[in-house]
Amino acid sequence: MNRRSFLQLAAAPAFAASGEDLNFSAMVQPVPRIAVLADENYYIWCGAPIRSDDGRYHLYYSRWPRSYGHNSWATSSEIAHAVSERPLGPYRHRDVVLPARGKDYWDGLCTHNPNIFRYGKQYCLFYMGNTGDGKITKDLNYSHRNHQRIGIAIADRPDGPWKRFDRPALDANPVSGAFDSLMVSNPAGCARPEGGVLLVYKGVIDDGSPRGGRVRYGAATAPAPEGPYTRHPGNIFEAGDAEKVWMLAEDPYIWRGKDRYYAITRDVVGKFSGAGGGLALFESRDGFAWGPAAHPKVLDNQFTWEDGAKSGTKLERPALLFDGDRPIALFGAVDVLKDRVRDHSFNVHIPLKLP
């Protein structure tokens, strides 16, 4: 499929501004086998796509050595950059944009969870960074996992150079008992129509245990991408019986429509989409109070390849690629399991067709 015929899939009518009309489940198309970013030597996970003004497509993604095992993302992930002339790829690795820079930095040993958006003429890359003891372990290294903080890198061009900061944009909450008092990660941001930035993020409560307590999402705002960020009260992507569940939603991707914000999240237990491990659509007028959209189901816990085969595994870390105000592809991370172990992973690019 060439670029012209692909973009015709997303031709008029214009992208719906109303949650009553926005039905992603009807837009998802079978996936060409070439529409993946994979590397035999690396786990590839989060993917943050964006189209630049020159018509190229950029993908910022997290990767770490496959030989270390999947859980080494917490100690060894780095954010890399790939480029393509077409929305579905192939994307070719260009460089590492946020490499390790030393354990004395807050983000010195690991960068992960890229999320890209435009703010005026600038490219803004939210990410999670951490530091710790540097020990690569089979199980999750909690000295790194619990030091996760949210940062932002800024560039004038998608090829960089990227400006990093010596302090996180959002640190763990110093208030005892706050939902985000242990760690913060999984940032998702966009520009606000009144100016400034909305950031939606994951927090874990510090309950005194090594793992921490329940996982919830909250929101913060800032007058500019680099901050300072102000937290807003309340948890989001919730349901009435949320306290019974350790985590309801994860991996949000947010954007601003004509009159509201939207978010696609992983529906961990199937509370919103009806598919445990599927993807769900939320909407919000102000960015703080969120509820399921009129058509909450985005994707089941599997997708379909162009040859008719099922993926066999769920999609995580969703992100949209836009052409103007039209979403033309849904990107996400996919596991390759071997004996129930995450042996490999890659990023897949699912074409979308407006109804």
ZAMARGU-4260 file (C-alpha; in steps of 0.2 Angstrom, whole numbers, plus 5000, padded with zeros to 4 digits):
<rodrens>
0) 5000/5000/5000 | 5008/5017/4994 | 5007/5033/5004 | 4994/5040/4993 | 4982/5026/4993
5) 4984/5024/5012 | 4980/5042/5015 | 4964/5040/5005 | 4958/5029/5018 | 4958/5044/5030
10) 4950/5056/5018 | 4934/5066/5021 | 4923/5066/5031 | 4933/5075/5043 | 4938/5067/5059
15) 4923/5067/5071 | 4924/5079/5085 | 4910/5071/5095 | 4912/5056/5106 | 4895/5050/5100
20) 4902/5048/5082 | 4919/5043/5086 | 4920/5024/5084 | 4937/5017/5083 | 4932/4999/5083
25) 4924/5002/5066 | 4940/5011/5060 | 4953/4997/5064 | 4959/4988/5048 | 4969/4972/5046
30) 4988/4974/5048 | 5000/4972/5034 | 5015/4960/5039 | 5027/4974/5035 | 5019/4986/5047
35) 5031/4982/5062 | 5047/4988/5069 | 5057/4974/5076 | 5075/4970/5079 | 5081/4953/5084
40) 5094/4960/5096 | 5082/4971/5106 | 5065/4971/5114 | 5055/4985/5106 | 5041/4992/5116
45) 5033/5009/5117 | 5031/5018/5101 | 5027/5037/5099 | 5024/5042/5081 | 5023/5059/5073
50) 5023/5067/5055 | 5035/5081/5053 | 5032/5096/5042 | 5042/5089/5028 | 5031/5074/5026
55) 5042/5061/5035 | 5036/5050/5049 | 5046/5048/5065 | 5044/5035/5078 | 5052/5037/5095
60) 5052/5020/5104 | 5060/5011/5119 | 5072/4997/5117 | 5084/4986/5128 | 5095/4971/5124
65) 5085/4955/5122 | 5099/4945/5130 | 5095/4954/5147 | 5077/4948/5148 | 5061/4957/5147
70) 5061/4964/5165 | 5077/4973/5162 | 5067/4987/5154 | 5068/4995/5171 | 5087/4996/5171
75) 5092/4996/5153 | 5079/5004/5142 | 5084/5019/5130 | 5073/5029/5119 | 5078/5028/5101
80) 5072/5036/5085 | 5067/5028/5068 | 5061/5037/5052 | 5050/5032/5037 | 5043/5040/5021
85) 5027/5031/5024 | 5015/5030/5039 | 5016/5011/5040 | 5034/5010/5037 | 5046/5002/5036
90) 5054/5013/5049 | 5073/5013/5050 | 5083/5016/5065 | 5091/5033/5065 | 5099/5036/5082
95) 5096/5035/5101 | 5089/5052/5107 | 5089/5049/5126 | 5104/5038/5130 | 5110/5034/5147
100) 5120/5048/5155 | 5126/5042/5172 | 5118/5036/5188 | 5119/5053/5197 | 5106/5060/5185
105) 5087/5056/5189 | 5085/5049/5172 | 5103/5043/5171 | 5102/5024/5168 | 5085/5022/5160
110) 5073/5031/5148 | 5056/5023/5143 | 5038/5027/5139 | 5040/5040/5125 | 5026/5051/5121
115) 5027/5065/5107 | 5017/5080/5103 | 5019/5097/5096 | 5018/5113/5106 | 5019/5128/5093
120) 5034/5124/5083 | 5043/5114/5096 | 5043/5095/5097 | 5040/5089/5115 | 5045/5072/5121
125) 5038/5066/5138 | 5046/5051/5145 | 5050/5041/5161 | 5067/5041/5167 | 5075/5032/5182
130) 5091/5028/5191 | 5096/5015/5204 | 5109/5002/5208 | 5111/4997/5190 | 5110/4978/5193
135) 5102/4969/5179 | 5091/4955/5186 | 5079/4942/5180 | 5065/4949/5191 | 5060/4967/5191
140) 5073/4978/5199 | 5063/4989/5212 | 5077/5001/5215 | 5074/5007/5198 | 5056/5004/5196
145) 5052/5014/5212 | 5063/5029/5206 | 5053/5031/5190 | 5050/5050/5187 | 5043/5060/5172
150) 5053/5071/5161 | 5052/5081/5145 | 5064/5084/5131 | 5062/5098/5119 | 5068/5100/5101
155) 5065/5112/5087 | 5067/5098/5074 | 5061/5080/5075 | 5080/5075/5072 | 5085/5085/5087
160) 5096/5090/5096 | 5085/5087/5111 | 5087/5097/5127 | 5086/5087/5143 | 5083/5094/5160
165) 5092/5090/5177 | 5076/5089/5186 | 5061/5079/5182 | 5046/5088/5176 | 5035/5078/5188
170) 5042/5070/5204 | 5034/5058/5216 | 5021/5067/5226 | 5029/5072/5243 | 5012/5071/5252
175) 5010/5055/5262 | 4996/5044/5256 | 4994/5052/5239 | 4991/5040/5225 | 5007/5045/5216
180) 5018/5046/5232 | 5030/5031/5227 | 5033/5034/5208 | 5026/5042/5193 | 5027/5036/5175
185) 5017/5032/5159 | 5016/5051/5154 | 5004/5057/5140 | 5002/5075/5136 | 4995/5087/5124
190) 4993/5106/5122 | 4978/5114/5130 | 4967/5126/5119 | 4968/5140/5133 | 4987/5138/5132
195) 4999/5127/5142 | 5000/5108/5143 | 4989/5094/5150 | 4999/5079/5157 | 4990/5063/5162
200) 5001/5050/5171 | 5002/5034/5181 | 5005/5035/5200 | 5009/5021/5213 | 5005/5024/5231
205) 5019/5022/5244 | 5011/5009/5256 | 5028/5004/5264 | 5030/4988/5253 | 5043/4986/5240
210) 5031/4985/5226 | 5020/4999/5233 | 5001/4999/5232 | 4987/5002/5220 | 4990/5010/5202
215) 4980/5025/5198 | 4980/5039/5185 | 4980/5058/5188 | 4982/5074/5179 | 4993/5089/5180
220) 4995/5105/5170 | 5008/5118/5166 | 5010/5135/5158 | 5023/5128/5146 | 5030/5110/5142
225) 5045/5112/5153 | 5034/5116/5168 | 5031/5119/5182 | 5017/5106/5184 | 5002/5108/5196
230) 4993/5092/5201 | 4974/5092/5200 | 4964/5082/5213 | 4955/5066/5209 | 4959/5050/5200
235) 4954/5046/5182 | 4949/5031/5171 | 4940/5024/5186 | 4924/5015/5190 | 4912/5014/5205
240) 4921/4998/5212 | 4938/5004/5208 | 4945/5001/5225 | 4942/4982/5222 | 4955/4982/5208
245) 4973/4985/5209 | 4973/4993/5191 | 4959/4997/5180 | 4967/5006/5165 | 4985/5009/5159
250) 4995/5016/5145 | 4985/5031/5140 | 4987/5041/5124 | 4978/5058/5125 | 4974/5071/5112
255) 4963/5086/5110 | 4948/5086/5098 | 4938/5101/5093 | 4928/5102/5109 | 4935/5089/5121
260) 4950/5078/5126 | 4951/5060/5121 | 4961/5045/5128 | 4964/5028/5122 | 4970/5016/5136
265) 4973/4998/5139 | 4958/4991/5148 | 4966/4980/5160 | 4951/4969/5166 | 4939/4973/5153
270) 4928/4985/5163 | 4925/4998/5149 | 4928/4989/5133 | 4922/4972/5137 | 4938/4964/5133
275) 4951/4961/5146 | 4968/4968/5139 | 4959/4977/5125 | 4959/4995/5122 | 4946/5008/5128
280) 4941/5026/5123 | 4938/5039/5136 | 4933/5058/5134 | 4934/5073/5145 | 4928/5091/5143
285) 4942/5098/5155 | 4955/5085/5155 | 4952/5081/5174 | 4935/5072/5174 | 4935/5057/5162
290) 4922/5045/5157 | 4920/5031/5144 | 4915/5038/5127 | 4899/5033/5118 | 4908/5019/5109
295) 4921/5014/5122 | 4928/4999/5113 | 4943/5002/5102 | 4951/4985/5100 | 4949/4967/5107
300) 4963/4959/5116 | 4969/4953/5099 | 4971/4961/5081 | 4970/4954/5064 | 4984/4952/5051
305) 4981/4956/5033 | 4982/4937/5029 | 4968/4934/5041 | 4978/4927/5056 | 4975/4933/5074
310) 4989/4941/5083 | 4988/4929/5098 | 4992/4942/5110 | 4986/4959/5116 | 4991/4977/5111
315) 4999/4988/5124 | 5006/5006/5124 | 4994/5013/5111 | 4998/5029/5102 | 4990/5037/5087
320) 4998/5044/5071 | 4989/5059/5064 | 4989/5067/5047 | 4983/5084/5051 | 4968/5081/5062
325) 4964/5063/5056 | 4971/5048/5064 | 4978/5036/5051 | 4986/5023/5062 | 4986/5015/5079
330) 5003/5010/5085 | 5006/4998/5100 | 5018/4985/5108 | 5016/4967/5106 | 5024/4952/5115
335) 5031/4936/5108 | 5029/4923/5121 | 5040/4907/5122 | 5035/4895/5136 | 5024/4909/5144
340) 5040/4920/5145 | 5041/4937/5135 | 5055/4931/5124 | 5054/4946/5112 | 5043/4961/5108
345) 5040/4973/5093 | 5029/4988/5089 | 5015/4986/5076 | 5006/4999/5066 | 4988/4996/5063
350) 4979/5006/5049 | 4964/5016/5052 | 4949/5020/5040 | 4937/5033/5043 | 4919/5027/5041
</rodrens>
